[in-house]
C-alpha cells in the first residue's frame, strides 16, 4: 500500500504479483485444508475429517514455500 500511495507503481506491481501467488497456492484444491496445513501443522494432511477433503503434502509444501518467500 505504501509503494502505491508513494507513486512507486513498479514496486507496487512487483509486490502485488508476489502476493497473488500465495492465494493461488492456498486455494488450488477445494476446501480450507491447504490453509489449515499451512497453519504450521494444525491439521497435517491428509488427516482431516469429512466434509473436509484431504490434500497432498506437496500442495501444502508449495503454499509454505510461497509464504516463506513473502516473509523474506
PQR file with spaces between the fields and no chain letter, atoms N, CA, C, O and H, PARSE charges and radii, in Angstrom:
ATOM       1  N    UNK     1       0.829   -1.184    0.000 -0.4000 1.5000
ATOM       2  CA   UNK     1       0.000    0.000    0.000 -0.0000 2.0000
ATOM       3  C    UNK     1       0.873    1.247    0.000  0.5500 1.7000
ATOM       4  O    UNK     1       0.575    2.226   -0.685 -0.5500 1.4000
ATOM       5  N    UNK     2       1.949    1.202    0.772 -0.4000 1.5000
ATOM       6  CA   UNK     2       2.821    2.377    0.841 -0.0000 2.0000
ATOM       7  C    UNK     2       3.442    2.681   -0.512  0.5500 1.7000
ATOM       8  O    UNK     2       3.511    3.840   -0.922 -0.5500 1.4000
ATOM       9  H    UNK     2       2.191    0.407    1.329  0.4000 1.0000
ATOM      10  N    UNK     3       3.892    1.644   -1.205 -0.4000 1.5000
ATOM      11  CA   UNK     3       4.501    1.857   -2.517 -0.0000 2.0000
ATOM      12  C    UNK     3       3.487    2.475   -3.477  0.5500 1.7000
ATOM      13  O    UNK     3       3.830    3.380   -4.236 -0.5500 1.4000
ATOM      14  H    UNK     3       3.836    0.703   -0.872  0.4000 1.0000
ATOM      15  N    UNK     4       2.269    2.004   -3.451 -0.4000 1.5000
ATOM      16  CA   UNK     4       1.235    2.548   -4.340 -0.0000 2.0000
ATOM      17  C    UNK     4       0.938    4.004   -3.995  0.5500 1.7000
ATOM      18  O    UNK     4       0.872    4.855   -4.882 -0.5500 1.4000
ATOM      19  H    UNK     4       1.990    1.269   -2.833  0.4000 1.0000
ATOM      20  N    UNK     5       0.758    4.289   -2.703 -0.4000 1.5000
ATOM      21  CA   UNK     5       0.465    5.662   -2.280 -0.0000 2.0000
ATOM      22  C    UNK     5       1.615    6.613   -2.590  0.5500 1.7000
ATOM      23  O    UNK     5       1.399    7.788   -2.885 -0.5500 1.4000
ATOM      24  H    UNK     5       0.812    3.597   -1.983  0.4000 1.0000
ATOM      25  N    UNK     6       2.847    6.092   -2.520 -0.4000 1.5000
ATOM      26  CA   UNK     6       4.018    6.921   -2.798 -0.0000 2.0000
ATOM      27  C    UNK     6       4.285    7.082   -4.290  0.5500 1.7000
ATOM      28  O    UNK     6       5.221    7.775   -4.688 -0.5500 1.4000
ATOM      29  H    UNK     6       3.023    5.137   -2.280  0.4000 1.0000
ATOM      30  N    UNK     7       3.460    6.440   -5.111 -0.4000 1.5000
ATOM      31  CA   UNK     7       3.613    6.564   -6.559 -0.0000 2.0000
ATOM      32  C    UNK     7       4.643    5.623   -7.156  0.5500 1.7000
ATOM      33  O    UNK     7       4.994    5.759   -8.328 -0.5500 1.4000
ATOM      34  H    UNK     7       2.700    5.877   -4.788  0.4000 1.0000
ATOM      35  N    UNK     8       5.133    4.672   -6.377 -0.4000 1.5000
ATOM      36  CA   UNK     8       6.103    3.707   -6.880 -0.0000 2.0000
ATOM      37  C    UNK     8       5.343    2.528   -7.491  0.5500 1.7000
ATOM      38  O    UNK     8       5.236    1.454   -6.900 -0.5500 1.4000
ATOM      39  H    UNK     8       4.848    4.561   -5.425  0.4000 1.0000
ATOM      40  N    UNK     9       4.827    2.768   -8.679 -0.4000 1.5000
ATOM      41  CA   UNK     9       3.966    1.779   -9.340 -0.0000 2.0000
ATOM      42  C    UNK     9       4.719    0.485   -9.630  0.5500 1.7000
ATOM      43  O    UNK     9       4.158   -0.602   -9.492 -0.5500 1.4000
ATOM      44  H    UNK     9       4.914    3.641   -9.159  0.4000 1.0000
ATOM      45  N    UNK    10       5.970    0.593  -10.027 -0.4000 1.5000
ATOM      46  CA   UNK    10       6.735   -0.618  -10.347 -0.0000 2.0000
ATOM      47  C    UNK    10       6.884   -1.509   -9.115  0.5500 1.7000
ATOM      48  O    UNK    10       6.708   -2.724   -9.202 -0.5500 1.4000
ATOM      49  H    UNK    10       6.425    1.476  -10.140  0.4000 1.0000
ATOM      50  N    UNK    11       7.207   -0.911   -7.970 -0.4000 1.5000
ATOM      51  CA   UNK    11       7.343   -1.688   -6.734 -0.0000 2.0000
ATOM      52  C    UNK    11       5.996   -2.253   -6.297  0.5500 1.7000
ATOM      53  O    UNK    11       5.912   -3.407   -5.876 -0.5500 1.4000
ATOM      54  H    UNK    11       7.349    0.076   -7.899  0.4000 1.0000
ATOM      55  N    UNK    12       4.950   -1.450   -6.394 -0.4000 1.5000
ATOM      56  CA   UNK    12       3.614   -1.922   -6.018 -0.0000 2.0000
ATOM      57  C    UNK    12       3.187   -3.091   -6.895  0.5500 1.7000
ATOM      58  O    UNK    12       2.594   -4.052   -6.404 -0.5500 1.4000
ATOM      59  H    UNK    12       5.018   -0.512   -6.736  0.4000 1.0000
ATOM      60  N    UNK    13       3.483   -3.017   -8.180 -0.4000 1.5000
ATOM      61  CA   UNK    13       3.129   -4.101   -9.104 -0.0000 2.0000
ATOM      62  C    UNK    13       3.908   -5.367   -8.759  0.5500 1.7000
ATOM      63  O    UNK    13       3.345   -6.461   -8.749 -0.5500 1.4000
ATOM      64  H    UNK    13       3.965   -2.236   -8.578  0.4000 1.0000
ATOM      65  N    UNK    14       5.195   -5.220   -8.478 -0.4000 1.5000
ATOM      66  CA   UNK    14       6.028   -6.366   -8.112 -0.0000 2.0000
ATOM      67  C    UNK    14       5.498   -7.035   -6.843  0.5500 1.7000
ATOM      68  O    UNK    14       5.376   -8.259   -6.790 -0.5500 1.4000
ATOM      69  H    UNK    14       5.653   -4.330   -8.486  0.4000 1.0000
ATOM      70  N    UNK    15       5.187   -6.240   -5.830 -0.4000 1.5000
ATOM      71  CA   UNK    15       4.644   -6.785   -4.585 -0.0000 2.0000
ATOM      72  C    UNK    15       3.276   -7.437   -4.820  0.5500 1.7000
ATOM      73  O    UNK    15       2.986   -8.492   -4.256 -0.5500 1.4000
ATOM      74  H    UNK    15       5.287   -5.246   -5.873  0.4000 1.0000
ATOM      75  N    UNK    16       2.455   -6.823   -5.634 -0.4000 1.5000
ATOM      76  CA   UNK    16       1.134   -7.386   -5.935 -0.0000 2.0000
ATOM      77  C    UNK    16       1.227   -8.742   -6.609  0.5500 1.7000
ATOM      78  O    UNK    16       0.473   -9.659   -6.285 -0.5500 1.4000
ATOM      79  H    UNK    16       2.691   -5.966   -6.093  0.4000 1.0000
ATOM      80  N    UNK    17       2.151   -8.864   -7.543 -0.4000 1.5000
ATOM      81  CA   UNK    17       2.338  -10.162   -8.211 -0.0000 2.0000
ATOM      82  C    UNK    17       2.832  -11.216   -7.226  0.5500 1.7000
ATOM      83  O    UNK    17       2.396  -12.366   -7.271 -0.5500 1.4000
ATOM      84  H    UNK    17       2.764   -8.119   -7.806  0.4000 1.0000
ATOM      85  N    UNK    18       3.736  -10.825   -6.340 -0.4000 1.5000
ATOM      86  CA   UNK    18       4.244  -11.774   -5.337 -0.0000 2.0000
ATOM      87  C    UNK    18       3.125  -12.205   -4.397  0.5500 1.7000
ATOM      88  O    UNK    18       3.018  -13.383   -4.059 -0.5500 1.4000
ATOM      89  H    UNK    18       4.090   -9.891   -6.304  0.4000 1.0000
ATOM      90  N    UNK    19       2.300  -11.268   -3.979 -0.4000 1.5000
ATOM      91  CA   UNK    19       1.190  -11.595   -3.078 -0.0000 2.0000
ATOM      92  C    UNK    19       0.148  -12.475   -3.755  0.5500 1.7000
ATOM      93  O    UNK    19      -0.464  -13.316   -3.095 -0.5500 1.4000
ATOM      94  H    UNK    19       2.387  -10.310   -4.254  0.4000 1.0000
ATOM      95  N    UNK    20      -0.067  -12.304   -5.043 -0.4000 1.5000
ATOM      96  CA   UNK    20      -1.082  -13.071   -5.762 -0.0000 2.0000
ATOM      97  C    UNK    20      -0.732  -14.552   -5.841  0.5500 1.7000
ATOM      98  O    UNK    20      -1.622  -15.389   -5.991 -0.5500 1.4000
ATOM      99  H    UNK    20       0.430  -11.621   -5.579  0.4000 1.0000
ATOM     100  N    UNK    21       0.540  -14.882   -5.742 -0.4000 1.5000
ATOM     101  CA   UNK    21       0.951  -16.285   -5.826 -0.0000 2.0000
ATOM     102  C    UNK    21       0.500  -17.094   -4.609  0.5500 1.7000
ATOM     103  O    UNK    21       0.221  -18.287   -4.723 -0.5500 1.4000
ATOM     104  H    UNK    21       1.263  -14.202   -5.620  0.4000 1.0000
ATOM     105  N    UNK    22       0.430  -16.446   -3.450 -0.4000 1.5000
ATOM     106  CA   UNK    22       0.045  -17.169   -2.234 -0.0000 2.0000
ATOM     107  C    UNK    22      -1.408  -17.636   -2.281  0.5500 1.7000
ATOM     108  O    UNK    22      -1.653  -18.822   -2.057 -0.5500 1.4000
ATOM     109  H    UNK    22       0.657  -15.476   -3.358  0.4000 1.0000
ATOM     110  N    UNK    23      -2.387  -16.769   -2.559 -0.4000 1.5000
ATOM     111  CA   UNK    23      -3.768  -17.268   -2.633 -0.0000 2.0000
ATOM     112  C    UNK    23      -3.949  -18.337   -3.712  0.5500 1.7000
ATOM     113  O    UNK    23      -4.767  -19.244   -3.557 -0.5500 1.4000
ATOM     114  H    UNK    23      -2.188  -15.806   -2.741  0.4000 1.0000
ATOM     115  N    UNK    24      -3.195  -18.234   -4.790 -0.4000 1.5000
ATOM     116  CA   UNK    24      -3.280  -19.255   -5.831 -0.0000 2.0000
ATOM     117  C    UNK    24      -2.890  -20.621   -5.266  0.5500 1.7000
ATOM     118  O    UNK    24      -3.502  -21.634   -5.607 -0.5500 1.4000
ATOM     119  H    UNK    24      -2.530  -17.497   -4.916  0.4000 1.0000
ATOM     120  N    UNK    25      -1.876  -20.649   -4.406 -0.4000 1.5000
ATOM     121  CA   UNK    25      -1.452  -21.908   -3.799 -0.0000 2.0000
ATOM     122  C    UNK    25      -2.429  -22.359   -2.715  0.5500 1.7000
ATOM     123  O    UNK    25      -2.706  -23.551   -2.584 -0.5500 1.4000
ATOM     124  H    UNK    25      -1.379  -19.826   -4.129  0.4000 1.0000
ATOM     125  N    UNK    26      -2.953  -21.400   -1.934 -0.4000 1.5000
ATOM     126  CA   UNK    26      -3.851  -21.759   -0.836 -0.0000 2.0000
ATOM     127  C    UNK    26      -5.184  -22.311   -1.313  0.5500 1.7000
ATOM     128  O    UNK    26      -5.815  -23.106   -0.616 -0.5500 1.4000
ATOM     129  H    UNK    26      -2.728  -20.432   -2.041  0.4000 1.0000
ATOM     130  N    UNK    27      -5.615  -21.896   -2.493 -0.4000 1.5000
ATOM     131  CA   UNK    27      -6.918  -22.315   -2.987 -0.0000 2.0000
ATOM     132  C    UNK    27      -6.826  -23.178   -4.234  0.5500 1.7000
ATOM     133  O    UNK    27      -7.778  -23.242   -5.012 -0.5500 1.4000
ATOM     134  H    UNK    27      -5.104  -21.250   -3.060  0.4000 1.0000
ATOM     135  N    UNK    28      -5.686  -23.847   -4.437 -0.4000 1.5000
ATOM     136  CA   UNK    28      -5.539  -24.684   -5.631 -0.0000 2.0000
ATOM     137  C    UNK    28      -6.322  -25.986   -5.514  0.5500 1.7000
ATOM     138  O    UNK    28      -6.577  -26.648   -6.520 -0.5500 1.4000
ATOM     139  H    UNK    28      -4.913  -23.794   -3.805  0.4000 1.0000
ATOM     140  N    UNK    29      -6.703  -26.357   -4.299 -0.4000 1.5000
ATOM     141  CA   UNK    29      -7.553  -27.524   -4.082 -0.0000 2.0000
ATOM     142  C    UNK    29      -8.751  -27.081   -3.260  0.5500 1.7000
ATOM     143  O    UNK    29      -8.659  -26.103   -2.518 -0.5500 1.4000
ATOM     144  H    UNK    29      -6.496  -25.819   -3.482  0.4000 1.0000
ATOM     145  N    UNK    30      -9.875  -27.781   -3.377 -0.4000 1.5000
ATOM     146  CA   UNK    30     -11.085  -27.329   -2.685 -0.0000 2.0000
ATOM     147  C    UNK    30     -10.986  -27.448   -1.164  0.5500 1.7000
ATOM     148  O    UNK    30     -10.299  -28.316   -0.624 -0.5500 1.4000
ATOM     149  H    UNK    30      -9.950  -28.576   -3.980  0.4000 1.0000
ATOM     150  N    UNK    31     -11.683  -26.561   -0.515 -0.4000 1.5000
ATOM     151  CA   UNK    31     -11.762  -26.601    0.940 -0.0000 2.0000
ATOM     152  C    UNK    31     -10.613  -25.881    1.616  0.5500 1.7000
ATOM     153  O    UNK    31      -9.657  -25.471    0.957 -0.5500 1.4000
ATOM     154  H    UNK    31     -12.240  -25.856   -0.954  0.4000 1.0000
ATOM     155  N    UNK    32     -10.699  -25.726    2.923 -0.4000 1.5000
ATOM     156  CA   UNK    32      -9.687  -24.983    3.678 -0.0000 2.0000
ATOM     157  C    UNK    32      -8.506  -25.829    4.150  0.5500 1.7000
ATOM     158  O    UNK    32      -7.703  -25.356    4.955 -0.5500 1.4000
ATOM     159  H    UNK    32     -11.474  -26.059    3.459  0.4000 1.0000
ATOM     160  N    UNK    33      -8.384  -27.045    3.678 -0.4000 1.5000
ATOM     161  CA   UNK    33      -7.365  -27.941    4.208 -0.0000 2.0000
ATOM     162  C    UNK    33      -5.956  -27.441    3.933  0.5500 1.7000
ATOM     163  O    UNK    33      -5.074  -27.615    4.774 -0.5500 1.4000
ATOM     164  H    UNK    33      -9.036  -27.429    3.024  0.4000 1.0000
ATOM     165  N    UNK    34      -5.721  -26.829    2.787 -0.4000 1.5000
ATOM     166  CA   UNK    34      -4.387  -26.301    2.498 -0.0000 2.0000
ATOM     167  C    UNK    34      -4.048  -25.213    3.515  0.5500 1.7000
ATOM     168  O    UNK    34      -2.934  -25.174    4.038 -0.5500 1.4000
ATOM     169  H    UNK    34      -6.438  -26.687    2.104  0.4000 1.0000
ATOM     170  N    UNK    35      -4.997  -24.342    3.790 -0.4000 1.5000
ATOM     171  CA   UNK    35      -4.776  -23.269    4.759 -0.0000 2.0000
ATOM     172  C    UNK    35      -4.508  -23.853    6.140  0.5500 1.7000
ATOM     173  O    UNK    35      -3.621  -23.379    6.851 -0.5500 1.4000
ATOM     174  H    UNK    35      -5.902  -24.374    3.364  0.4000 1.0000
ATOM     175  N    UNK    36      -5.250  -24.857    6.519 -0.4000 1.5000
ATOM     176  CA   UNK    36      -5.037  -25.491    7.818 -0.0000 2.0000
ATOM     177  C    UNK    36      -3.661  -26.150    7.879  0.5500 1.7000
ATOM     178  O    UNK    36      -3.008  -26.136    8.923 -0.5500 1.4000
ATOM     179  H    UNK    36      -5.970  -25.242    5.941  0.4000 1.0000
ATOM     180  N    UNK    37      -3.228  -26.720    6.771 -0.4000 1.5000
ATOM     181  CA   UNK    37      -1.901  -27.315    6.733 -0.0000 2.0000
ATOM     182  C    UNK    37      -0.803  -26.271    6.846  0.5500 1.7000
ATOM     183  O    UNK    37       0.244  -26.524    7.443 -0.5500 1.4000
ATOM     184  H    UNK    37      -3.758  -26.731    5.924  0.4000 1.0000
ATOM     185  N    UNK    38      -1.040  -25.107    6.275 -0.4000 1.5000
ATOM     186  CA   UNK    38      -0.077  -24.021    6.334 -0.0000 2.0000
ATOM     187  C    UNK    38       0.001  -23.434    7.739  0.5500 1.7000
ATOM     188  O    UNK    38       1.030  -22.879    8.125 -0.5500 1.4000
ATOM     189  H    UNK    38      -1.890  -24.902    5.789  0.4000 1.0000
ATOM     190  N    UNK    39      -1.060  -23.552    8.489 -0.4000 1.5000
ATOM     191  CA   UNK    39      -1.075  -23.014    9.853 -0.0000 2.0000
ATOM     192  C    UNK    39      -0.163  -23.857   10.741  0.5500 1.7000
ATOM     193  O    UNK    39      -0.543  -24.298   11.825 -0.5500 1.4000
ATOM     194  H    UNK    39      -1.896  -24.003    8.176  0.4000 1.0000
ATOM     195  N    UNK    40       1.027  -24.059   10.251 -0.4000 1.5000
ATOM     196  CA   UNK    40       2.086  -24.754   10.984 -0.0000 2.0000
ATOM     197  C    UNK    40       1.663  -26.109   11.525  0.5500 1.7000
ATOM     198  O    UNK    40       1.945  -26.462   12.670 -0.5500 1.4000
ATOM     199  H    UNK    40       1.336  -23.701    9.370  0.4000 1.0000
ATOM     200  N    UNK    41       0.971  -26.866   10.657 -0.4000 1.5000
ATOM     201  CA   UNK    41       0.662  -28.238   11.004 -0.0000 2.0000
ATOM     202  C    UNK    41      -0.555  -28.416   11.881  0.5500 1.7000
ATOM     203  O    UNK    41      -0.695  -29.442   12.547 -0.5500 1.4000
ATOM     204  H    UNK    41       0.742  -26.580    9.726  0.4000 1.0000
ATOM     205  N    UNK    42      -1.440  -27.434   11.892 -0.4000 1.5000
ATOM     206  CA   UNK    42      -2.651  -27.555   12.699 -0.0000 2.0000
ATOM     207  C    UNK    42      -3.390  -28.846   12.370  0.5500 1.7000
ATOM     208  O    UNK    42      -3.786  -29.587   13.270 -0.5500 1.4000
ATOM     209  H    UNK    42      -1.327  -26.600   11.352  0.4000 1.0000
ATOM     210  N    UNK    43      -3.572  -29.108   11.100 -0.4000 1.5000
ATOM     211  CA   UNK    43      -4.158  -30.369   10.651 -0.0000 2.0000
ATOM     212  C    UNK    43      -3.240  -30.902    9.552  0.5500 1.7000
ATOM     213  O    UNK    43      -3.349  -30.481    8.400 -0.5500 1.4000
ATOM     214  H    UNK    43      -3.250  -28.506   10.369  0.4000 1.0000
ATOM     215  N    UNK    44      -2.346  -31.815    9.891 -0.4000 1.5000
ATOM     216  CA   UNK    44      -1.439  -32.311    8.858 -0.0000 2.0000
ATOM     217  C    UNK    44      -2.196  -33.103    7.794  0.5500 1.7000
ATOM     218  O    UNK    44      -2.949  -34.018    8.127 -0.5500 1.4000
ATOM     219  H    UNK    44      -2.257  -32.157   10.826  0.4000 1.0000
ATOM     220  N    UNK    45      -2.008  -32.767    6.541 -0.4000 1.5000
ATOM     221  CA   UNK    45      -2.706  -33.507    5.501 -0.0000 2.0000
ATOM     222  C    UNK    45      -2.179  -34.926    5.443  0.5500 1.7000
ATOM     223  O    UNK    45      -0.988  -35.105    5.699 -0.5500 1.4000
ATOM     224  H    UNK    45      -1.396  -32.024    6.271  0.4000 1.0000
ATOM     225  N    UNK    46      -2.927  -35.913    5.141 -0.4000 1.5000
ATOM     226  CA   UNK    46      -4.344  -35.864    4.789 -0.0000 2.0000
ATOM     227  C    UNK    46      -5.269  -36.160    5.971  0.5500 1.7000
ATOM     228  O    UNK    46      -6.395  -36.610    5.755 -0.5500 1.4000
ATOM     229  H    UNK    46      -3.895  -35.768    4.933  0.4000 1.0000
ATOM     230  N    UNK    47      -4.842  -35.928    7.192 -0.4000 1.5000
ATOM     231  CA   UNK    47      -5.615  -36.286    8.375 -0.0000 2.0000
ATOM     232  C    UNK    47      -6.719  -35.278    8.680  0.5500 1.7000
ATOM     233  O    UNK    47      -6.606  -34.485    9.614 -0.5500 1.4000
ATOM     234  H    UNK    47      -3.927  -35.563    7.367  0.4000 1.0000
ATOM     235  N    UNK    48      -7.758  -35.316    7.905 -0.4000 1.5000
ATOM     236  CA   UNK    48      -8.911  -34.442    8.127 -0.0000 2.0000
ATOM     237  C    UNK    48     -10.172  -35.292    8.127  0.5500 1.7000
ATOM     238  O    UNK    48     -10.170  -36.429    7.655 -0.5500 1.4000
ATOM     239  H    UNK    48      -7.850  -35.961    7.146  0.4000 1.0000
ATOM     240  N    UNK    49     -11.224  -34.741    8.651 -0.4000 1.5000
ATOM     241  CA   UNK    49     -12.498  -35.469    8.669 -0.0000 2.0000
ATOM     242  C    UNK    49     -13.461  -34.813    7.683  0.5500 1.7000
ATOM     243  O    UNK    49     -13.292  -33.652    7.313 -0.5500 1.4000
ATOM     244  H    UNK    49     -11.226  -33.818    9.035  0.4000 1.0000
ATOM     245  N    UNK    50     -14.448  -35.555    7.275 -0.4000 1.5000
ATOM     246  CA   UNK    50     -15.470  -35.013    6.388 -0.0000 2.0000
ATOM     247  C    UNK    50     -16.191  -33.873    7.093  0.5500 1.7000
ATOM     248  O    UNK    50     -16.360  -33.952    8.310 -0.5500 1.4000
ATOM     249  H    UNK    50     -14.585  -36.498    7.575  0.4000 1.0000
ATOM     250  N    UNK    51     -16.607  -32.862    6.439 -0.4000 1.5000
ATOM     251  CA   UNK    51     -16.686  -32.679    4.987 -0.0000 2.0000
ATOM     252  C    UNK    51     -15.417  -32.128    4.356  0.5500 1.7000
ATOM     253  O    UNK    51     -15.417  -31.835    3.160 -0.5500 1.4000
ATOM     254  H    UNK    51     -16.469  -32.798    5.451  0.4000 1.0000
ATOM     255  N    UNK    52     -14.327  -31.975    5.121 -0.4000 1.5000
ATOM     256  CA   UNK    52     -13.078  -31.508    4.528 -0.0000 2.0000
ATOM     257  C    UNK    52     -12.509  -32.578    3.612  0.5500 1.7000
ATOM     258  O    UNK    52     -12.729  -33.773    3.811 -0.5500 1.4000
ATOM     259  H    UNK    52     -14.328  -32.213    6.092  0.4000 1.0000
ATOM     260  N    UNK    53     -11.790  -32.136    2.627 -0.4000 1.5000
ATOM     261  CA   UNK    53     -11.141  -33.042    1.691 -0.0000 2.0000
ATOM     262  C    UNK    53      -9.644  -33.022    1.950  0.5500 1.7000
ATOM     263  O    UNK    53      -9.071  -31.966    2.216 -0.5500 1.4000
ATOM     264  H    UNK    53     -11.612  -31.165    2.465  0.4000 1.0000
ATOM     265  N    UNK    54      -9.020  -34.166    1.875 -0.4000 1.5000
ATOM     266  CA   UNK    54      -7.582  -34.215    2.098 -0.0000 2.0000
ATOM     267  C    UNK    54      -6.848  -33.605    0.905  0.5500 1.7000
ATOM     268  O    UNK    54      -7.345  -33.601   -0.221 -0.5500 1.4000
ATOM     269  H    UNK    54      -9.486  -35.025    1.659  0.4000 1.0000
ATOM     270  N    UNK    55      -5.673  -33.099    1.180 -0.4000 1.5000
ATOM     271  CA   UNK    55      -4.821  -32.547    0.125 -0.0000 2.0000
ATOM     272  C    UNK    55      -3.454  -33.195    0.239  0.5500 1.7000
ATOM     273  O    UNK    55      -3.098  -33.768    1.269 -0.5500 1.4000
ATOM     274  H    UNK    55      -5.269  -33.102    2.095  0.4000 1.0000
ATOM     275  N    UNK    56      -2.710  -33.091   -0.824 -0.4000 1.5000
ATOM     276  CA   UNK    56      -1.384  -33.681   -0.832 -0.0000 2.0000
ATOM     277  C    UNK    56      -0.386  -32.866   -0.023  0.5500 1.7000
ATOM     278  O    UNK    56      -0.516  -31.648    0.095 -0.5500 1.4000
ATOM     279  H    UNK    56      -2.999  -32.626   -1.660  0.4000 1.0000
ATOM     280  N    UNK    57       0.599  -33.539    0.528 -0.4000 1.5000
ATOM     281  CA   UNK    57       1.639  -32.846    1.289 -0.0000 2.0000
ATOM     282  C    UNK    57       2.416  -31.890    0.389  0.5500 1.7000
ATOM     283  O    UNK    57       2.895  -30.855    0.851 -0.5500 1.4000
ATOM     284  H    UNK    57       0.705  -34.529    0.433  0.4000 1.0000
ATOM     285  N    UNK    58       2.544  -32.230   -0.886 -0.4000 1.5000
ATOM     286  CA   UNK    58       3.252  -31.356   -1.825 -0.0000 2.0000
ATOM     287  C    UNK    58       2.509  -30.036   -2.003  0.5500 1.7000
ATOM     288  O    UNK    58       3.133  -28.991   -2.183 -0.5500 1.4000
ATOM     289  H    UNK    58       2.155  -33.071   -1.261  0.4000 1.0000
ATOM     290  N    UNK    59       1.177  -30.079   -1.955 -0.4000 1.5000
ATOM     291  CA   UNK    59       0.377  -28.862   -2.083 -0.0000 2.0000
ATOM     292  C    UNK    59       0.634  -27.933   -0.907  0.5500 1.7000
ATOM     293  O    UNK    59       0.817  -26.730   -1.089 -0.5500 1.4000
ATOM     294  H    UNK    59       0.669  -30.929   -1.810  0.4000 1.0000
ATOM     295  N    UNK    60       0.648  -28.491    0.299 -0.4000 1.5000
ATOM     296  CA   UNK    60       0.921  -27.686    1.491 -0.0000 2.0000
ATOM     297  C    UNK    60       2.365  -27.183    1.457  0.5500 1.7000
ATOM     298  O    UNK    60       2.624  -26.036    1.821 -0.5500 1.4000
ATOM     299  H    UNK    60       0.499  -29.469    0.446  0.4000 1.0000
ATOM     300  N    UNK    61       3.286  -28.005    1.035 -0.4000 1.5000
ATOM     301  CA   UNK    61       4.690  -27.596    0.950 -0.0000 2.0000
ATOM     302  C    UNK    61       4.858  -26.434   -0.030  0.5500 1.7000
ATOM     303  O    UNK    61       5.625  -25.508    0.232 -0.5500 1.4000
ATOM     304  H    UNK    61       3.076  -28.936    0.739  0.4000 1.0000
ATOM     305  N    UNK    62       4.146  -26.480   -1.151 -0.4000 1.5000
ATOM     306  CA   UNK    62       4.206  -25.391   -2.126 -0.0000 2.0000
ATOM     307  C    UNK    62       3.675  -24.100   -1.511  0.5500 1.7000
ATOM     308  O    UNK    62       4.279  -23.040   -1.678 -0.5500 1.4000
ATOM     309  H    UNK    62       3.523  -27.233   -1.364  0.4000 1.0000
ATOM     310  N    UNK    63       2.561  -24.178   -0.809 -0.4000 1.5000
ATOM     311  CA   UNK    63       1.993  -22.987   -0.168 -0.0000 2.0000
ATOM     312  C    UNK    63       2.956  -22.434    0.882  0.5500 1.7000
ATOM     313  O    UNK    63       3.128  -21.220    0.985 -0.5500 1.4000
ATOM     314  H    UNK    63       2.070  -25.039   -0.673  0.4000 1.0000
ATOM     315  N    UNK    64       3.585  -23.316    1.661 -0.4000 1.5000
ATOM     316  CA   UNK    64       4.549  -22.870    2.667 -0.0000 2.0000
ATOM     317  C    UNK    64       5.760  -22.206    2.016  0.5500 1.7000
ATOM     318  O    UNK    64       6.286  -21.222    2.536 -0.5500 1.4000
ATOM     319  H    UNK    64       3.446  -24.302    1.578  0.4000 1.0000
ATOM     320  N    UNK    65       6.194  -22.736    0.895 -0.4000 1.5000
ATOM     321  CA   UNK    65       7.321  -22.149    0.170 -0.0000 2.0000
ATOM     322  C    UNK    65       6.968  -20.740   -0.305  0.5500 1.7000
ATOM     323  O    UNK    65       7.767  -19.813   -0.171 -0.5500 1.4000
ATOM     324  H    UNK    65       5.767  -23.536    0.473  0.4000 1.0000
ATOM     325  N    UNK    66       5.779  -20.591   -0.854 -0.4000 1.5000
ATOM     326  CA   UNK    66       5.360  -19.266   -1.329 -0.0000 2.0000
ATOM     327  C    UNK    66       5.228  -18.285   -0.170  0.5500 1.7000
ATOM     328  O    UNK    66       5.555  -17.107   -0.315 -0.5500 1.4000
ATOM     329  H    UNK    66       5.131  -21.344   -0.963  0.4000 1.0000
ATOM     330  N    UNK    67       4.756  -18.759    0.968 -0.4000 1.5000
ATOM     331  CA   UNK    67       4.642  -17.918    2.152 -0.0000 2.0000
ATOM     332  C    UNK    67       6.015  -17.490    2.648  0.5500 1.7000
ATOM     333  O    UNK    67       6.208  -16.337    3.034 -0.5500 1.4000
ATOM     334  H    UNK    67       4.491  -19.716    1.086  0.4000 1.0000
ATOM     335  N    UNK    68       6.959  -18.407    2.639 -0.4000 1.5000
ATOM     336  CA   UNK    68       8.303  -18.074    3.123 -0.0000 2.0000
ATOM     337  C    UNK    68       8.964  -17.025    2.234  0.5500 1.7000
ATOM     338  O    UNK    68       9.743  -16.203    2.717 -0.5500 1.4000
ATOM     339  H    UNK    68       6.802  -19.344    2.325  0.4000 1.0000
ATOM     340  N    UNK    69       8.660  -17.048    0.950 -0.4000 1.5000
ATOM     341  CA   UNK    69       9.223  -16.035    0.049 -0.0000 2.0000
ATOM     342  C    UNK    69       8.708  -14.638    0.394  0.5500 1.7000
ATOM     343  O    UNK    69       9.424  -13.651    0.221 -0.5500 1.4000
ATOM     344  H    UNK    69       8.028  -17.715    0.557  0.4000 1.0000
ATOM     345  N    UNK    70       7.486  -14.554    0.876 -0.4000 1.5000
ATOM     346  CA   UNK    70       6.921  -13.260    1.263 -0.0000 2.0000
ATOM     347  C    UNK    70       7.529  -12.753    2.557  0.5500 1.7000
ATOM     348  O    UNK    70       7.604  -11.543    2.774 -0.5500 1.4000
ATOM     349  H    UNK    70       6.904  -15.355    1.016  0.4000 1.0000
ATOM     350  N    UNK    71       7.961  -13.651    3.407 -0.4000 1.5000
ATOM     351  CA   UNK    71       8.481  -13.266    4.714 -0.0000 2.0000
ATOM     352  C    UNK    71       9.947  -12.830    4.648  0.5500 1.7000
ATOM     353  O    UNK    71      10.498  -12.360    5.644 -0.5500 1.4000
ATOM     354  H    UNK    71       7.900  -14.633    3.231  0.4000 1.0000
ATOM     355  N    UNK    72      10.574  -12.981    3.490 -0.4000 1.5000
ATOM     356  CA   UNK    72      11.999  -12.610    3.366 -0.0000 2.0000
ATOM     357  C    UNK    72      12.168  -11.121    3.317  0.5500 1.7000
ATOM     358  O    UNK    72      13.293  -10.630    3.214 -0.5500 1.4000
ATOM     359  H    UNK    72      10.127  -13.362    2.682  0.4000 1.0000
